[in-house]
Amino acid sequence: MVTPGSWALQQLVRYLAELTPGPDAAPDQQRTLRVGMERAAEALDAEVAAVVWDGEVFESLGFGAGPVPVADILAVAEGRAGQLDVTGLGRCPAVTAIVGRQGHLVLGRSGGSWDREEETVVRALGRILGLSLRAVDAVEAERSLRRESERRAREALRDPLTRLPNRALFLDRLERSVRRALRKQSSVGVLFMDMDGFKVVNDTLGHAAGDDLMRLVAGRLSDVIRSADTVARLGGDEFAVLIDDLQGLAAAEGVAERIREAMAAPFPIGGRQVSVGLSIGIAVGPRPGESPDLLLRDADLAMYRAKAEEPGGWRIFVPAMHEELVERLELESELREAVGGGGLRCYYQPIVELRTGEVHGLEALVRWAHPHRGLLAPDAFLGLADRAGLMTALGNWVLEETCRQVSRWQRLFRLPATMAVGVNLATAQLAWSGMAPLVARNIAEWKLDPQRLVLEITETAVMAAEDRAQACLADLRDLGVRIALDDFGTGYSSLSRLRELPVEVLKIDRSFVAGFPTEQKVQVLTANIIRLARELDLVTVAEGVETPDQRQALVRYGCDFAQGYLFAPPLAPEAVDELFAVWPELPAPDVSVTGDRPARESPVPSGQTRPDPIA
């Protein structure tokens, strides 16, 4: 026999099965409450049903009855009353059950009270309804978590600044494209791009302007590629393009040309027009047996060739580029050993007073005594040292070796008080907090007069090291050493640097000297640089003097000192010993020029990091 209670429980089982959301169902709390209320009223033959949620009537139904007073429903839910005053039915006995943590189910009917079994069923209904709501919440939470995980997964594959695919997504698409190409016996193309001049924008306009520029470049790149292809930001100022189903090398060159044209127009950044280019490397594959990331590496190598030979242009990868990379890595390893193992040498180029031809100082120039290639000039390895992060160690070695040599010469020879030796400081050294303490330690250890040591900087190095360079130079100046500004006239803001930096000497770049005597504009500029230096009480030193005509022009303009192959090449320490052995009786060269200017104090050696041309 089916009792009313057992029949109601059967209805509850049906109700639970209906409301419990499956993995693909769309959970809805409001629907769950409404349907649960309807099933409860149907199972228990109630004429009035309502749900109170968080202190308010959320849903109510009247089966054949008039409106139900809200106050009555709330009173029953709160346990303050046991009846509902229903229009058309009169006083109706009511029962309530707790639903979850913030709700109540209220049922009412006319014609008699609720028995104990029915009240038990109503409470069971409330618990089941609460469990269904928890199931709904759990499914919704799971889906929310899944949506968040999917969002984060998508974000992990996108560059946050430009919204382009990042390196991980680019490599994934490259691998898929290569697999398709191998099946179809077709080709894919990879363009690796690096921005030319981006660091200058960051240094001069700030990082916010750099971010704006990056987004604008990303937009232009996206505009010139096909929808089937991929443009990605790999990191920093590097971008890449994947050309799927490439129709020959000419098609890749066509994409590179479109990119070059798109980059030709200036970018509006912070109210200014900023021009930058992209150096592009092109690689086409796949080649049997090579992984997809090697295709990206080849394009990267070709990009470096383009940047070195034609910034803003493109180059196509050839296997010889990889051979050069292997050779460079081997050379870098050998250089690392040389810096730490005694493979470097210091040579010293004399600096002469232009009027008299007398030697007044030296410039320390580093050489690498390579075991197989012989004595290498700076051009052969300083760029490599910079890329390998060896400039601080290399520059510090030159400083310490020069201090040791100057101390030795002081002991062995009667040196003029004006004789000084200059050492160039690299950007990395200016940014290093230990630079001034290192100089102070060497001065003390070798018992040097600080005026015999001249530290030479360039405007480019100062700008790259930013505020750290200013603090470093102030500390060095406090030690009593002299500061020289090298390559003057070729930097970004030479005149403002003269005001900001504690310099005593200007080194006139060899590019000005090389214009003598044929280039009138160069001579005018040089004459004005010398006149400006004299008004500021700065010593001038001309670099790279190779001909008598250049020397005569410099004397005529009033330049103080000079160095170059016209006077002497860089000398080994043993050759400097011979020079000092006859000092000051060293005969001055016949300068064959006249001048009425008084001699100035000793210049600061240049510290240039490239070999002088042989006259």
C-alpha positions, 0 to 999 in steps of 0.5 A, spaced: 500 500 500 502 506 498 502 511 503 501 519 502 508 519 505 511 514 501 508 517 495 511 524 496 518 521 497 518 517 490 516 524 488 522 527 491 527 522 488 524 524 481 525 531 483 532 530 485 534 527 479 531 532 475 534 538 479 541 535 480 545 538 474 549 534 469 556 536 467 553 539 461 547 542 464 546 550 465 545 550 473 540 556 475 539 557 482 532 561 481 530 555 477 532 550 482 528 554 487 522 555 483 521 547 480 523 545 487 517 549 490 512 546 485 514 539 486 513 540 493 506 543 493 504 537 488 507 532 492 503 534 498 497 537 495 499 544 498 494 550 495 500 555 497 507 554 496 513 560 497 520 560 498 523 565 503 530 567 501 535 571 505 529 574 509 525 576 503 519 572 499 523 570 493 517 566 489 510 564 491 505 560 488 497 559 490 493 554 487 486 556 486 487 561 492 488 568 492 494 573 494 498 570 500 500 576 504 507 577 505 507 578 512 504 571 513 509 567 509 515 571 513 511 569 520 511 562 518 518 562 515 520 565 522 516 560 526 512 566 529 505 563 526 503 556 524 497 559 519 496 563 512 491 568 511 489 566 504 484 570 500 478 565 498 480 560 503 481 563 510 486 560 515 490 555 512 495 551 516 502 551 514 509 548 515 516 550 513 522 547 512 529 550 512 533 550 505 540 551 505 543 557 509 539 562 508 532 560 505 525 557 508 520 553 504 513 554 506 507 550 504 500 551 506 493 548 505 486 548 507 482 543 510 486 540 516 492 540 520 499 537 517 500 530 520 507 528 523 509 524 517 507 530 512 511 535 516 517 530 516 517 529 508 516 537 508 523 537 512 526 532 508 524 536 502 527 542 504 534 538 505 533 535 498 532 542 496 538 545 499 543 539 497 540 541 490 542 548 491 549 546 493 550 541 487 548 547 483 553 552 486 558 546 485 557 546 478 557 553 477 564 554 481 567 548 477 565 551 471 567 558 473 574 555 475 574 552 468 573 558 465 578 562 469 583 556 467 582 557 460 582 564 460 589 564 464 591 558 459 590 563 453 593 569 457 599 565 458 600 564 450 599 572 449 604 577 450 600 582 455 603 588 452 601 587 445 596 582 445 600 578 440 602 571 440 608 570 445 614 565 444 611 559 446 605 560 442 609 562 436 613 555 437 607 551 437 604 554 431 611 553 428 611 546 430 604 544 427 606 548 420 613 544 419 609 538 420 604 540 415 609 542 410 613 535 411 606 531 409 605 536 403 612 537 401 611 544 402 615 550 405 614 555 411 618 561 412 620 565 418 622 572 419 625 574 425 625 582 427 629 586 432 627 594 432 633 599 431 633 604 435 628 602 441 633 603 446 634 610 445 626 611 445 626 608 452 632 612 454 630 619 452 622 618 452 621 613 458 619 606 458 611 608 457 613 611 451 617 605 449 610 601 451 606 605 446 611 604 441 611 597 441 604 596 441 604 601 435 609 597 431 605 590 433 599 593 430 602 595 423 605 588 423 598 585 424 596 589 418 601 587 413 600 579 414 595 574 411 590 572 416 593 565 415 600 567 418 602 569 425 605 575 428 608 574 435 612 578 440 618 574 442 620 578 448 623 585 449 623 588 442 624 582 438 618 580 433 617 574 429 612 572 423 610 565 421 608 564 413 604 558 413 604 554 406 610 559 403 610 559 395 617 560 394 623 565 397 620 571 393 614 571 397 618 571 404 622 577 401 615 580 399 613 580 406 619 583 409 618 589 404 611 590 406 614 590 413 619 595 411 614 600 408 610 599 413 615 601 418 617 607 414 612 612 416 614 615 423 610 613 429 606 618 434 609 618 441 607 623 446 606 628 441 613 627 437 614 623 431 619 617 432 622 613 427 624 606 428 626 600 423 626 593 424 632 589 422 629 582 419 632 575 418 629 570 413 629 563 414 625 558 409 624 550 411 623 545 413 630 541 412 629 534 414 632 532 420 632 539 423 627 541 429 622 547 428 626 551 433 632 551 429 628 555 423 627 560 428 634 560 430 637 561 423 632 567 422 635 570 428 642 569 425 640 572 419 637 578 423 644 579 426 647 579 419 642 584 417 643 589 423 650 589 422 650 590 414 643 594 413 639 596 419 632 596 417 633 591 411 633 584 411 638 578 410 636 571 408 639 565 412 645 561 409 649 556 412 655 560 413 652 564 418 651 558 423 659 557 422 660 564 424 656 563 430 660 557 432 666 560 431 664 566 435 662 562 441 669 558 441 672 565 440 668 568 446 670 562 450 677 563 449 676 570 450 673 568 457 679 564 459 684 570 456 681 575 461 682 571 467 688 567 465 693 572 463 692 573 455 691 580 455 696 585 454 696 593 454 700 597 449 701 605 450 700 610 445 704 617 446 700 623 446 704 629 444 704 637 445 702 639 438 707 646 438 713 642 440 712 635 439 714 633 446 711 627 449 706 629 455 702 622 456 700 615 454 693 612 452 692 605 455 690 600 449 688 593 450 690 587 446 689 580 446 695 575 445 691 570 442 695 563 442 693 562 434 691 568 431 696 572 434 696 579 437 689 582 436 686 589 436 680 591 440 676 591 434 677 584 433 674 582 440 671 588 444 664 587 441 664 580 443 666 582 450 660 586 451 655 581 448 659 576 453 658 580 459 666 581 460 667 588 459 667 590 467 672 584 468 676 586 462 676 594 463 678 593 470 684 588 468 686 594 464 685 599 469 689 595 474 695 593 469 696 600 467 696 602 475 702 597 476 705 599 470 705 607 472 708 605 479 713 601 475 715 607 471 715 611 477 720 607 480 725 606 474 725 613 471 725 620 472 718 622 469 715 629 468 710 631 473 705 632 467 706 625 465 699 621 465 696 615 463 689 614 460 684 608 461 677 608 458 671 606 462 666 602 459 658 603 460 658 597 465 664 599 469 660 606 470 654 602 472 658 598 477 658 600 484 665 598 486 668 602 480 670 608 485 673 603 490 677 599 485 680 606 483 681 608 490 684 601 492 689 601 486 691 608 487 693 606 494 696 600 493 701 602 487 702 609 491 700 613 485 699 620 484 691 621 482 693 626 477 697 621 473 691 617 472 686 619 467 679 616 466 676 617 459 668 616 458 664 617 452 657 620 452 654 614 450 656 610 456 654 616 460 647 615 457 647 608 457 648 608 465 644 614 466 644 616 474 649 611 476 654 614 471 653 621 474 654 618 481 660 614 479 664 620 476 662 624 482 666 619 486 672 618 482 673 626 481 673 626 489 679 621 488 683 626 485 683 623 478 682 626 472 676 625 467 676 626 459 670 626 455 672 621 448 669 622 441 666 629 443 662 631 437 659 624 436 654 623 442 647 625 443 648 632 447 655 634 447 654 641 449 649 639 455 654 634 457 660 639 458 655 642 463 653 636 467 660 632 467 666 633 471 671 633 465 677 637 464 679 634 457 675 634 450 678 628 445 676 630 438 674 624 435 678 622 429 672 623 424 673 630 424 681 630 424 680 625 418 676 631 414 682 635 414 684 639 410 679 638 404 672 638 408 671 645 409 665 644 414 669 639 418 674 644 419 669 649 421 666 645 426 673 643 429 675 650 430 669 651 434 670 645 438 677 647 440 675 655 441 669 652 446 674 648 449 679 654 450 673 658 453 671 653 458 678 652 460 678 645 457 684 641 454 683 639 447 686 632 444 685 630 437 685 623 435 687 619 429 692 624 426 696 621 420 698 626 416 702 633 416 697 637 413 692 634 419 697 636 424 698 643 421 691 645 421 690 643 428 696 647 430 693 653 426 686 652 430 689 652 437 689 644 439 693 643 445 695 635 444 694 630 439 696 622 438 696 618 432 700 614 427 704 620 425 707 621 431 707 613 434 703 607 434 701 604 440 707 601 444 709 595 448 711 596 455 718 594 453 718 600 448 715 605 453 721 603 457 726 605 452 722 612 451 723 613 458 730 612 458 732 618 454 726 622 457 726 628 457 732 628 452 727 625 447 728 629 440 722 632 438 720 631 431 720 637 426 713 639 426 715 645 421 709 649 424 709 656 428 704 658 434 704 663 439 700 659 444 703 658 451 704 650 452 698 647 456 698 642 462 699 635 460 693 632 456 688 626 458 690 620 454 684 618 450 682 610 452 679 609 445 677 602 444 679 601 437 685 600 433 688 606 430 689 606 422 696 605 420 698 611 416 
